[in-house]
Amino acid sequence: MFDYLMSEEVLALRDEVRDFIKSVPRRLILDMDRSQIQFPKEFLKEAGKRRLMGCRYPARWGGRDLDWAATCMVMEEVGSLGYIFACIFGVGAELVCDAIICHGTDEQKEKYVKPLLAGELYAAECLTEPRGGSDFFGTTATARRQGDHFILNGEKRFIVGAEGADYFLVYARTDPEAKPHKSLTCFVVDRGPGVETPYLYGLMGCRGGGAGRLVFKDVRVPVQNVVGEIHGAYAVFNTMMIPERLGTAAMTIGAARPALEVATGYTTRRKAFGQVINQFQGVSFQVAEAAMLLDAARSLVYTTCRAVDGGVGHRRIRRMVSETKKFVTESCQKVAHNAMQVMGGIGYTDIYPVERIFRDLRLSSIWTGTNEVMSMIIAAEWYREHLAARKSAATRDLENDANGADETAEKVFE
């Protein structure tokens, strides 16, 4: 943790979060991983009671008026308990709340944000569908206007909190004739008649988050539950990509950190060939690489936090957030890999939590936009920035700094 970058207020909040993490029963972690608990409401209730959720939102709605750097600190600490805890913590307190805080009405904030941050209600985001995940504009769920309501029909899947959430943030097509960017609307949908959870997934890791398929059958959604503008879901989606991906990066660091700590402790006690195994470079260098990757990941997270907090332009933020999500999730999977490798066979058993961490972290490069999508965004924005810089002539033309730069006959592009 980069404590030297934090104010006294944020350091005090960190200690509050750590105190909360220490209070969570070991049995809860084990029972969730065994799918004996489908959704840990008591965990969220206690987090809300301690005012730990949504710290960057206004105090008026239950937050602490802090910033993204403080939020990512909280997400890392919660992630250290287990990746699924940060998933359910972040889905409600960061993703759903963010949409309503940024685009919703005061009435929506009063009804949905305040009780959620207080741990009295639980929320889930519904974006992925059976026929499309990363293809946001391929949404097939529909909502048809009928007087002062919309009639919602469709399916969403891989929804963390499908089992357990009291309300859902749902994207649906409201104008099938319009261009994709103007065809969707975002709604708050209460659990009630027509909202069904017919299937819960058996997952490789991150169990206990109530991940399932949701089916909406002729659900009546009041017009006042539209988040933002009718046909204006694209604006909501755009802002939510920051908490989805930056929050994911921060919590992934937290989830990987215990693997390194456990492996470090193990390699300082385990002996082979007459000495403690951390004396072997084949072991200590892998631990060193893991520590380096975690610090590099943190550096990227906090740099991006500063950019978001400082109001850097949207296109630049889009690239930085995508880079952060991709680099951090892949680096943290490598951290877990190294931890298991230096522990050998015992790391592959449930004697230590490394095998659970290894399973859990595999989700990180898939959800909230696959890392391949991150690469697409990074490439598109990087090329755009590069071309804009060349056109502005504001920087040195580095291409000319070569002995043969004048040999134009050798510069063949077609």
N, C-alpha and C positions, 0 to 999 in steps of 0.2 A: 504494500500500500504506500502510495506517495504522500505520506503525512505532511511533508514539508511544503506541499502545495495547498494545504487546507487551512482555513481560518479556525479560530478557536471554537466558533459555533459549529462548524462542520465536524471538527474533531470530537466535540461533545456528542453530536449526533451519531458519529461512528461508534462511540462507546455504548450508546443506547442500543444500537443495532446489534452489537456484539453481545451485549447482555441478553437481548432477546434470543439470539441464536443459541446461546448456551442454555437457555431455559427450555428449548424444544426437546421433548422426550425422544430418546433413542428408539423406543418402540414404534413411534410414529413413522420414522424413516424406514425402518425395516418392514412394517406392515404395508406401507405404500408401495415399496418395491416388490412385495409379494402380491400386490393387487388386492389385499385384504381391506384396504381403505381406498375408496374411489375418489374422494375429494376432501381435503383437510380443512373444513370450515373453521375449526377451532384455531388453527394456525393463523388464518386471515383475520379472524375475530380478534385475536390477541395483538396482531400487528397493528390493526386499526385502533385498538384501545390505547396503544402506546404512541399513536400518531406517527408511525414510521412510513406509511404509504403516501405516495404523491407529494414528496417534500418540495418539489419545485412549483407546485400550484399555490394560488393565493390562500392565505390563512382563512379568508372568508369562506372558502369551500372545504377547508379541512387540511390544507397543506401547510408549508412553513415558509413560503416566499423565498426559497433557495434557488439554486441553478442546476444546470445539467451536470456540472462536475460533482456536486453533492449527490445528485440522483445516481450517477454511475458508481460512486462510492457505496451507496446503499445497496445497489444491485449486485456489486461484487461480494459484499458481505453476506447478503442473503443467499447468493449462489454457492457460497462455501458450505452451506447446509446440505445442498443437493440441487442439481440443475432443475428438477421439477418444482422445487419450492420457489425458485426465482421465476420460473415460467408462469405459475399461477399468480404470484405476487405482481409480476409485471403486466400480465394480460389485462387485469382489471385496473390496477392503480396507475399504469402508464399508458397503455394503448387505448382502452375504452375511455378512460378519463380524459386523455389528451384530446380525443375527437370532440367530446362534449365541451371541455373547457375552451378549446380553440374555435369551435363552430356552433356550439349549442346556445340555447337561451338560458337566462337566469333561472327560469322555472325548471328547465331540465337539469341544471347544475344543482339546484336545491333538492330535486326529487331523486336524482340518480348519483351525482358525484359525492355529495356530503355523506350519505349513508354508506357508500362504498368505501370511501377513505376512512370512515369510522369503524369499518369491519362489520357493518350491519347487513349489507347486501353484497352479492358477488356477481361479477359480470364476465362475459366472454365475447370475443370478437369472432364474427362469422364472415370469412372471406373465401376460403378454399371450397371448391365444389367438386363433385365426383368427376366431372369432365374437364376440370381446369384448376391449376394451383397458381402458378406464376402469371397466368394469363388473366389479369384482373378484368379486362374489358370483355372477356369471354363469358362473363356472368350470365347464367340462364335463369336464376331465380327472378320472379316477376312480382311487381306490386302494382295493382290496378286501382286507380282512384275511384272511390264510390262515396260521394258526398263528403263528409268530414272524416272519412277513414280511407285507408288503403287496404286492399285485400292481398295478402302476401302468400305466395306459393313457391315451393322450391326446396332444394336440399343443400346442405353445407356439410363438409366432412373434415376430419382431423381437427375438430374444435376442442381445444383445451377448455374444460369447464362445461362441455355439453351436459355432463352430469354434475350438478352442483350449482351452476350459475342461476341467479334470479332473473337476469335480463341479458339481452344480447345486442351487440352492435352488428347490424345486418346490411349488406349491400345487395340491392335488387334493381332489376331493369324496370324503369318506369316509362320510358319512351323508346319502344323497339324500332321506330323509324329514324331516330336521330343518330348522328355520328357518335362513335363510342364514347368520346369525352363528355358528351352531353346527354347520355342515355340512362345513367344510373343515379340512384338516390340512396342515401344512407339513413337508416332508421334505428331507433331504440325500440326493441321488441321485448315486452315482458313475457316471462314464462307463463303460459296459460293455455286456454283451449286452442287446439290446433298445433301447438308446439310439442313435438315428440322427439324422444331420443331412443330410436329403435336399436342402436348398436353401439357398444363400447369396444374400442380396439385393444387387442392384445399386443403390447408394444415390447420392443427389444429393450428399451430403457425408458427413463422418465415416466415411470408408472405412478399412478395415484393422482393424476391430474384430471380425471374424468373425461379423457379424450374420446370423442365419439362422433357419430353422425347425427345431424339434426334434420328433421323434416318439418316443413311449415305447410300446413294444409288449411287454406282459407282463413288465415290468421287476420283478424281485424286490428289494424295499427292506426291509432289516431293521427291525424295530420300534424298535431302538435309534437309528435314524436319524430318528425323529420329532423335530422341533424344537418344544419347548414341549409342549403337551398334545394328545392325539388329539382331533380336532374343535375344536382351539383356535387355528386359524391366524389368526383375526381379531385376536387379541392381538399376534401377530407382525407382521401387516400394519400395525397401528396404529403400532407403534414405528418400523417401517421407513419410514414416510412422512416422518419427520424427516430421516434421512440421504439419502433419495431426492431430496427437494425442496430442502432447505437446501444439501446438497452440490452439487446441480445449479446452484443460484444462484451459489455461490462460484466454481465452475469456469467458468461462463459469463462472469463478469467477467474471469477470466484469459484466456479465448479471445478476448474482444473487445479487450483491452488492446493487443495488437500492431497491430491495425488502426488505432487512434488514433495509436500511436507511429510507424508507417510513414507515415501521412498527414501527421503533424506534420513529420516530416523532409522529406517530399516538398514540402510547401507552403512550407518555408523556403528551398528551392533553385530551384524552378520559377519561371520568369519569364514574364509576359505583359503586353502593353501597357506595356512599359518598366520594370516593377517586379516584385519578388518577390510571388507571389500571396497570401501571408499578410497583405499590406498591404490587401487588399480585404476589406471587412466580409462580403461574401457568402461568403468562404472562412473567415476567422478566426472568425466567429460560429458556423459549423457545427462547427469544431474545439472552440470553447468549450463548445458544447452537449454534445458528446460527452464532454468532460472532466467537465463537471458531472454528467452522467448516470452515469458510472462512479463518481464519488465518492458520489452519492446511493445508488447500488446497494450500494456497500461499506458505507455507513452502516446501511442496512437489514439487510444480512447480519450485521454484527457486533452490532447491537442484538438481533437474533433469537438469535444465538449466546449472548449474555449471558442472555437469557430462558430458553433451554434449559438452559444450565449452572447457572442459578440455581433451577431447579425450579419455574418458573411453571406454573400449572395447565394441564392437557392441552388444554382447550377454547381457552384463550387462545393457547397455542402453535400449535394447529391453524390458527387464523386468521393468526397472524404468519408461519408458515412458508409458507402459501399466498400471502399477500401478497408475501412476499419472492421466491418463485419466479416469480410472474407479473410483478411490477414489474421485477425484474432481467433476466429473459430478454427482455422486450419492450424495455427500455432498451438492452440490449446489441445487439440487432438494429438499433436506431436508430443506435448508435455505428458499426456496420459500414456501414450505409447512408450516413451522413455521410462516413465515410472514403473510400468509393468515389466519392461525389459530388464531393468537392473534388479528387480526383485525376483525375477525368474519364475519358476513354477508356482510359488506361493502367491504371487501377484495375480495369478489366473484363477485363484480360488476365492471363496467368500470369507476367508479368514481375515482379509483386509478389504477395505472399501474400494480399492483401486479398480477391481473388475466392474463394479457398479458405475463408477465414475467414467470408465472407458466406454461402457454401453450408453450411458446417458449423453455423453458429449457427441456421440455420432449424430444426434439430432441437429446440432448447432449449425452445420453447414447445409442443412436441408430447409429448415423452417424459416419463416419471415423473408422468404426469397432465397432460392438456392444460390450457392456461390457462383454458379455459371451465369445466373442473372446479374450478380454483382459484377462479374467480369465484363459483361455486355455494357453495363452502365459506366463502369470505369473507362473502358475503351472509348465509348461514344463521347464522354465528357472530356477525356484527355485530348482526343483528336480535335474536338471543338475548341478547347482552350489553346492548343498549339496553333491551329490555323488563325485564330483571332490574334494571337501574339505576333505571328508573321505578318499579318496584314497591317497591324498597327505600327510596325517598324520601331517599336519602343525599346527593343533589346538588340543586342549584337547579333549579326547573322553568322552563327557559328559554323555553318556549312562552308564558309569561305576560308576557314583556318586550316587549310591543307596545302601542301606543295603543289598538288596537281589540280587545284580548284578551278583554274582557267581552262582546263582541258574539257571544254564543253562537248566535244565529240564523244567522250567517254561516258557522259551522263545520259544514258539511254533509258527512257521510261516507257516506251511503247514497242 
